[in-house]
């Protein structure tokens, strides 16, 4: 039972970390686009 709980907790932490990582990448891309001094067409 403890192993199952530990696995579930680890999976939850991994999902949370992945979500935070994806949000960070999206925010970084938004800032890069907003502050890009060279306009592409």
PQR file of N, CA, C, O and H, with PARSE charges and radii, in Angstrom:
ATOM      1  N   UNK A   1       0.821  -1.193   0.000 -0.4000 1.5000
ATOM      2  CA  UNK A   1       0.000   0.000   0.000 -0.0000 2.0000
ATOM      3  C   UNK A   1       0.867   1.259   0.000  0.5500 1.7000
ATOM      4  O   UNK A   1       0.558   2.232  -0.688 -0.5500 1.4000
ATOM      5  N   UNK A   2       1.950   1.235   0.773 -0.4000 1.5000
ATOM      6  CA  UNK A   2       2.831   2.406   0.833 -0.0000 2.0000
ATOM      7  C   UNK A   2       3.491   2.662  -0.521  0.5500 1.7000
ATOM      8  O   UNK A   2       3.658   3.815  -0.920 -0.5500 1.4000
ATOM      9  H   UNK A   2       2.201   0.445   1.332  0.4000 1.0000
ATOM     10  N   UNK A   3       3.869   1.591  -1.233 -0.4000 1.5000
ATOM     11  CA  UNK A   3       4.500   1.748  -2.544 -0.0000 2.0000
ATOM     12  C   UNK A   3       3.540   2.397  -3.533  0.5500 1.7000
ATOM     13  O   UNK A   3       3.930   3.271  -4.307 -0.5500 1.4000
ATOM     14  H   UNK A   3       3.733   0.654  -0.909  0.4000 1.0000
ATOM     15  N   UNK A   4       2.274   1.959  -3.501 -0.4000 1.5000
ATOM     16  CA  UNK A   4       1.270   2.509  -4.400 -0.0000 2.0000
ATOM     17  C   UNK A   4       1.055   3.997  -4.120  0.5500 1.7000
ATOM     18  O   UNK A   4       0.943   4.797  -5.049 -0.5500 1.4000
ATOM     19  H   UNK A   4       1.958   1.249  -2.872  0.4000 1.0000
ATOM     20  N   UNK A   5       0.998   4.359  -2.861 -0.4000 1.5000
ATOM     21  CA  UNK A   5       0.836   5.755  -2.478 -0.0000 2.0000
ATOM     22  C   UNK A   5       2.049   6.585  -2.910  0.5500 1.7000
ATOM     23  O   UNK A   5       1.902   7.710  -3.387 -0.5500 1.4000
ATOM     24  H   UNK A   5       1.089   3.709  -2.107  0.4000 1.0000
ATOM     25  N   UNK A   6       3.225   6.028  -2.740 -0.4000 1.5000
ATOM     26  CA  UNK A   6       4.448   6.715  -3.144 -0.0000 2.0000
ATOM     27  C   UNK A   6       4.499   6.912  -4.657  0.5500 1.7000
ATOM     28  O   UNK A   6       4.907   7.970  -5.135 -0.5500 1.4000
ATOM     29  H   UNK A   6       3.344   5.114  -2.352  0.4000 1.0000
ATOM     30  N   UNK A   7       4.085   5.894  -5.406 -0.4000 1.5000
ATOM     31  CA  UNK A   7       4.061   6.002  -6.871 -0.0000 2.0000
ATOM     32  C   UNK A   7       3.047   7.059  -7.307  0.5500 1.7000
ATOM     33  O   UNK A   7       3.327   7.856  -8.202 -0.5500 1.4000
ATOM     34  H   UNK A   7       3.754   5.034  -5.017  0.4000 1.0000
ATOM     35  N   UNK A   8       1.883   7.068  -6.682 -0.4000 1.5000
ATOM     36  CA  UNK A   8       0.859   8.056  -7.013 -0.0000 2.0000
ATOM     37  C   UNK A   8       1.349   9.470  -6.687  0.5500 1.7000
ATOM     38  O   UNK A   8       1.117  10.404  -7.453 -0.5500 1.4000
ATOM     39  H   UNK A   8       1.656   6.421  -5.954  0.4000 1.0000
ATOM     40  N   UNK A   9       2.012   9.615  -5.571 -0.4000 1.5000
ATOM     41  CA  UNK A   9       2.549  10.915  -5.181 -0.0000 2.0000
ATOM     42  C   UNK A   9       3.637  11.378  -6.164  0.5500 1.7000
ATOM     43  O   UNK A   9       3.673  12.547  -6.548 -0.5500 1.4000
ATOM     44  H   UNK A   9       2.200   8.855  -4.949  0.4000 1.0000
ATOM     45  N   UNK A  10       4.502  10.475  -6.558 -0.4000 1.5000
ATOM     46  CA  UNK A  10       5.554  10.805  -7.519 -0.0000 2.0000
ATOM     47  C   UNK A  10       4.952  11.183  -8.876  0.5500 1.7000
ATOM     48  O   UNK A  10       5.418  12.120  -9.524 -0.5500 1.4000
ATOM     49  H   UNK A  10       4.472   9.525  -6.246  0.4000 1.0000
ATOM     50  N   UNK A  11       3.924  10.458  -9.301 -0.4000 1.5000
ATOM     51  CA  UNK A  11       3.269  10.771 -10.569 -0.0000 2.0000
ATOM     52  C   UNK A  11       2.606  12.148 -10.501  0.5500 1.7000
ATOM     53  O   UNK A  11       2.685  12.919 -11.457 -0.5500 1.4000
ATOM     54  H   UNK A  11       3.545   9.697  -8.774  0.4000 1.0000
ATOM     55  N   UNK A  12       1.970  12.455  -9.406 -0.4000 1.5000
ATOM     56  CA  UNK A  12       1.352  13.764  -9.234 -0.0000 2.0000
ATOM     57  C   UNK A  12       2.384  14.885  -9.265  0.5500 1.7000
ATOM     58  O   UNK A  12       2.155  15.934  -9.867 -0.5500 1.4000
ATOM     59  H   UNK A  12       1.906  11.829  -8.629  0.4000 1.0000
ATOM     60  N   UNK A  13       3.501  14.659  -8.622 -0.4000 1.5000
ATOM     61  CA  UNK A  13       4.575  15.661  -8.619 -0.0000 2.0000
ATOM     62  C   UNK A  13       5.141  15.845 -10.025  0.5500 1.7000
ATOM     63  O   UNK A  13       5.467  16.965 -10.419 -0.5500 1.4000
ATOM     64  H   UNK A  13       3.687  13.807  -8.133  0.4000 1.0000
ATOM     65  N   UNK A  14       5.260  14.760 -10.778 -0.4000 1.5000
ATOM     66  CA  UNK A  14       5.777  14.845 -12.145 -0.0000 2.0000
ATOM     67  C   UNK A  14       4.811  15.633 -13.038  0.5500 1.7000
ATOM     68  O   UNK A  14       5.243  16.452 -13.849 -0.5500 1.4000
ATOM     69  H   UNK A  14       4.995  13.851 -10.457  0.4000 1.0000
ATOM     70  N   UNK A  15       3.530  15.389 -12.892 -0.4000 1.5000
ATOM     71  CA  UNK A  15       2.529  16.113 -13.677 -0.0000 2.0000
ATOM     72  C   UNK A  15       2.566  17.599 -13.327  0.5500 1.7000
ATOM     73  O   UNK A  15       2.511  18.449 -14.216 -0.5500 1.4000
ATOM     74  H   UNK A  15       3.178  14.723 -12.233  0.4000 1.0000
ATOM     75  N   UNK A  16       2.660  17.912 -12.044 -0.4000 1.5000
ATOM     76  CA  UNK A  16       2.738  19.300 -11.599 -0.0000 2.0000
ATOM     77  C   UNK A  16       3.988  19.984 -12.159  0.5500 1.7000
ATOM     78  O   UNK A  16       3.912  21.114 -12.642 -0.5500 1.4000
ATOM     79  H   UNK A  16       2.705  17.222 -11.322  0.4000 1.0000
ATOM     80  N   UNK A  17       5.126  19.311 -12.097 -0.4000 1.5000
ATOM     81  CA  UNK A  17       6.378  19.879 -12.598 -0.0000 2.0000
ATOM     82  C   UNK A  17       6.313  20.089 -14.105  0.5500 1.7000
ATOM     83  O   UNK A  17       6.797  21.104 -14.605 -0.5500 1.4000
ATOM     84  H   UNK A  17       5.188  18.393 -11.705  0.4000 1.0000
ATOM     85  N   UNK A  18       5.731  19.158 -14.830 -0.4000 1.5000
ATOM     86  CA  UNK A  18       5.605  19.286 -16.288 -0.0000 2.0000
ATOM     87  C   UNK A  18       4.716  20.465 -16.644  0.5500 1.7000
ATOM     88  O   UNK A  18       5.013  21.214 -17.574 -0.5500 1.4000
ATOM     89  H   UNK A  18       5.338  18.333 -14.424  0.4000 1.0000
ATOM     90  N   UNK A  19       3.628  20.629 -15.906 -0.4000 1.5000
ATOM     91  CA  UNK A  19       2.713  21.745 -16.161 -0.0000 2.0000
ATOM     92  C   UNK A  19       3.423  23.078 -15.921  0.5500 1.7000
ATOM     93  O   UNK A  19       3.295  24.006 -16.720 -0.5500 1.4000
ATOM     94  H   UNK A  19       3.387  20.020 -15.151  0.4000 1.0000
ATOM     95  N   UNK A  20       4.170  23.169 -14.820 -0.4000 1.5000
ATOM     96  CA  UNK A  20       4.915  24.395 -14.516 -0.0000 2.0000
ATOM     97  C   UNK A  20       5.974  24.676 -15.577  0.5500 1.7000
ATOM     98  O   UNK A  20       6.183  25.826 -15.962 -0.5500 1.4000
ATOM     99  H   UNK A  20       4.273  22.416 -14.171  0.4000 1.0000
ATOM    100  N   UNK A  21       6.648  23.615 -16.052 -0.4000 1.5000
ATOM    101  CA  UNK A  21       7.677  23.760 -17.084 -0.0000 2.0000
ATOM    102  C   UNK A  21       7.054  24.280 -18.372  0.5500 1.7000
ATOM    103  O   UNK A  21       7.601  25.185 -19.003 -0.5500 1.4000
ATOM    104  H   UNK A  21       6.479  22.680 -15.739  0.4000 1.0000
ATOM    105  N   UNK A  22       5.919  23.721 -18.767 -0.4000 1.5000
ATOM    106  CA  UNK A  22       5.243  24.157 -19.988 -0.0000 2.0000
ATOM    107  C   UNK A  22       4.777  25.607 -19.872  0.5500 1.7000
ATOM    108  O   UNK A  22       4.894  26.373 -20.828 -0.5500 1.4000
ATOM    109  H   UNK A  22       5.474  22.986 -18.255  0.4000 1.0000
ATOM    110  N   UNK A  23       4.252  25.983 -18.716 -0.4000 1.5000
ATOM    111  CA  UNK A  23       3.823  27.369 -18.508 -0.0000 2.0000
ATOM    112  C   UNK A  23       5.019  28.316 -18.601  0.5500 1.7000
ATOM    113  O   UNK A  23       4.912  29.407 -19.161 -0.5500 1.4000
ATOM    114  H   UNK A  23       4.156  25.360 -17.939  0.4000 1.0000
ATOM    115  N   UNK A  24       6.139  27.898 -18.057 -0.4000 1.5000
ATOM    116  CA  UNK A  24       7.345  28.718 -18.094 -0.0000 2.0000
ATOM    117  C   UNK A  24       7.824  28.918 -19.532  0.5500 1.7000
ATOM    118  O   UNK A  24       8.201  30.023 -19.921 -0.5500 1.4000
ATOM    119  H   UNK A  24       6.226  27.011 -17.601  0.4000 1.0000
ATOM    120  N   UNK A  25       7.805  27.835 -20.317 -0.4000 1.5000
ATOM    121  CA  UNK A  25       8.234  27.934 -21.712 -0.0000 2.0000
ATOM    122  C   UNK A  25       7.307  28.852 -22.498  0.5500 1.7000
ATOM    123  O   UNK A  25       7.769  29.643 -23.320 -0.5500 1.4000
ATOM    124  H   UNK A  25       7.499  26.937 -20.000  0.4000 1.0000
ATOM    125  N   UNK A  26       5.996  28.754 -22.250 -0.4000 1.5000
ATOM    126  CA  UNK A  26       5.034  29.608 -22.943 -0.0000 2.0000
ATOM    127  C   UNK A  26       5.255  31.075 -22.574  0.5500 1.7000
ATOM    128  O   UNK A  26       5.209  31.952 -23.437 -0.5500 1.4000
ATOM    129  H   UNK A  26       5.620  28.112 -21.582  0.4000 1.0000
ATOM    130  N   UNK A  27       5.491  31.332 -21.309 -0.4000 1.5000
ATOM    131  CA  UNK A  27       5.745  32.702 -20.852 -0.0000 2.0000
ATOM    132  C   UNK A  27       7.037  33.241 -21.472  0.5500 1.7000
ATOM    133  O   UNK A  27       7.101  34.400 -21.882 -0.5500 1.4000
ATOM    134  H   UNK A  27       5.529  30.620 -20.608  0.4000 1.0000
ATOM    135  N   UNK A  28       8.045  32.405 -21.534 -0.4000 1.5000
ATOM    136  CA  UNK A  28       9.325  32.812 -22.119 -0.0000 2.0000
ATOM    137  C   UNK A  28       9.159  33.128 -23.607  0.5500 1.7000
ATOM    138  O   UNK A  28       9.719  34.107 -24.099 -0.5500 1.4000
ATOM    139  H   UNK A  28       7.993  31.464 -21.201  0.4000 1.0000
ATOM    140  N   UNK A  29       8.400  32.310 -24.317 -0.4000 1.5000
ATOM    141  CA  UNK A  29       8.161  32.545 -25.737 -0.0000 2.0000
ATOM    142  C   UNK A  29       7.380  33.842 -25.948  0.5500 1.7000
ATOM    143  O   UNK A  29       7.661  34.591 -26.884 -0.5500 1.4000
ATOM    144  H   UNK A  29       7.945  31.514 -23.917  0.4000 1.0000
ATOM    145  N   UNK A  30       6.408  34.106 -25.089 -0.4000 1.5000
ATOM    146  CA  UNK A  30       5.632  35.335 -25.182 -0.0000 2.0000
ATOM    147  C   UNK A  30       6.519  36.558 -24.984  0.5500 1.7000
ATOM    148  O   UNK A  30       6.423  37.530 -25.733 -0.5500 1.4000
ATOM    149  H   UNK A  30       6.179  33.498 -24.329  0.4000 1.0000
ATOM    150  N   UNK A  31       7.376  36.506 -23.979 -0.4000 1.5000
ATOM    151  CA  UNK A  31       8.288  37.628 -23.732 -0.0000 2.0000
ATOM    152  C   UNK A  31       9.280  37.797 -24.883  0.5500 1.7000
ATOM    153  O   UNK A  31       9.596  38.923 -25.266 -0.5500 1.4000
ATOM    154  H   UNK A  31       7.454  35.717 -23.371  0.4000 1.0000
ATOM    155  N   UNK A  32       9.764  36.701 -25.429 -0.4000 1.5000
ATOM    156  CA  UNK A  32      10.702  36.787 -26.546 -0.0000 2.0000
ATOM    157  C   UNK A  32      10.034  37.450 -27.751  0.5500 1.7000
ATOM    158  O   UNK A  32      10.652  38.259 -28.443 -0.5500 1.4000
ATOM    159  H   UNK A  32       9.507  35.786 -25.117  0.4000 1.0000
ATOM    160  N   UNK A  33       8.773  37.102 -27.997 -0.4000 1.5000
ATOM    161  CA  UNK A  33       8.039  37.708 -29.108 -0.0000 2.0000
ATOM    162  C   UNK A  33       7.768  39.182 -28.849  0.5500 1.7000
ATOM    163  O   UNK A  33       7.891  40.005 -29.756 -0.5500 1.4000
ATOM    164  H   UNK A  33       8.271  36.445 -27.435  0.4000 1.0000
ATOM    165  N   UNK A  34       7.402  39.519 -27.623 -0.4000 1.5000
ATOM    166  CA  UNK A  34       7.062  40.902 -27.283 -0.0000 2.0000
ATOM    167  C   UNK A  34       8.277  41.820 -27.285  0.5500 1.7000
ATOM    168  O   UNK A  34       8.154  43.008 -27.585 -0.5500 1.4000
ATOM    169  H   UNK A  34       7.303  38.850 -26.886  0.4000 1.0000
ATOM    170  N   UNK A  35       9.435  41.291 -26.958 -0.4000 1.5000
ATOM    171  CA  UNK A  35      10.628  42.134 -26.853 -0.0000 2.0000
ATOM    172  C   UNK A  35      11.576  41.972 -28.025  0.5500 1.7000
ATOM    173  O   UNK A  35      12.669  42.538 -28.009 -0.5500 1.4000
ATOM    174  H   UNK A  35       9.535  40.326 -26.715  0.4000 1.0000
ATOM    175  N   UNK A  36      11.186  41.213 -29.044 -0.4000 1.5000
ATOM    176  CA  UNK A  36      12.027  41.016 -30.221 -0.0000 2.0000
ATOM    177  C   UNK A  36      12.101  42.328 -30.994  0.5500 1.7000
ATOM    178  O   UNK A  36      11.073  42.857 -31.415 -0.5500 1.4000
ATOM    179  H   UNK A  36      10.298  40.753 -29.057  0.4000 1.0000
ATOM    180  N   UNK A  37      13.298  42.850 -31.182 -0.4000 1.5000
ATOM    181  CA  UNK A  37      13.444  44.147 -31.848 -0.0000 2.0000
ATOM    182  C   UNK A  37      13.420  44.019 -33.361  0.5500 1.7000
ATOM    183  O   UNK A  37      13.205  45.013 -34.055 -0.5500 1.4000
ATOM    184  H   UNK A  37      14.133  42.420 -30.840  0.4000 1.0000
ATOM    185  N   UNK A  38      13.633  42.828 -33.888 -0.4000 1.5000
ATOM    186  CA  UNK A  38      13.620  42.615 -35.329 -0.0000 2.0000
ATOM    187  C   UNK A  38      12.248  42.086 -35.728  0.5500 1.7000
ATOM    188  O   UNK A  38      11.845  41.004 -35.302 -0.5500 1.4000
ATOM    189  H   UNK A  38      13.808  42.021 -33.325  0.4000 1.0000
ATOM    190  N   UNK A  39      11.536  42.849 -36.544 -0.4000 1.5000
ATOM    191  CA  UNK A  39      10.213  42.419 -36.985 -0.0000 2.0000
ATOM    192  C   UNK A  39      10.357  41.506 -38.185  0.5500 1.7000
ATOM    193  O   UNK A  39      11.005  41.860 -39.170 -0.5500 1.4000
ATOM    194  H   UNK A  39      11.863  43.728 -36.891  0.4000 1.0000
ATOM    195  N   UNK A  40       9.758  40.342 -38.105 -0.4000 1.5000
ATOM    196  CA  UNK A  40       9.795  39.385 -39.203 -0.0000 2.0000
ATOM    197  C   UNK A  40       8.480  39.468 -39.972  0.5500 1.7000
ATOM    198  O   UNK A  40       7.425  39.723 -39.391 -0.5500 1.4000
ATOM    199  H   UNK A  40       9.231  40.055 -37.305  0.4000 1.0000
ATOM    200  N   UNK A  41       8.555  39.251 -41.279 -0.4000 1.5000
ATOM    201  CA  UNK A  41       7.320  39.269 -42.063 -0.0000 2.0000
ATOM    202  C   UNK A  41       7.150  38.016 -42.883  0.5500 1.7000
ATOM    203  O   UNK A  41       6.160  37.876 -43.600 -0.5500 1.4000
ATOM    204  H   UNK A  41       9.413  39.044 -41.750  0.4000 1.0000
TER
END
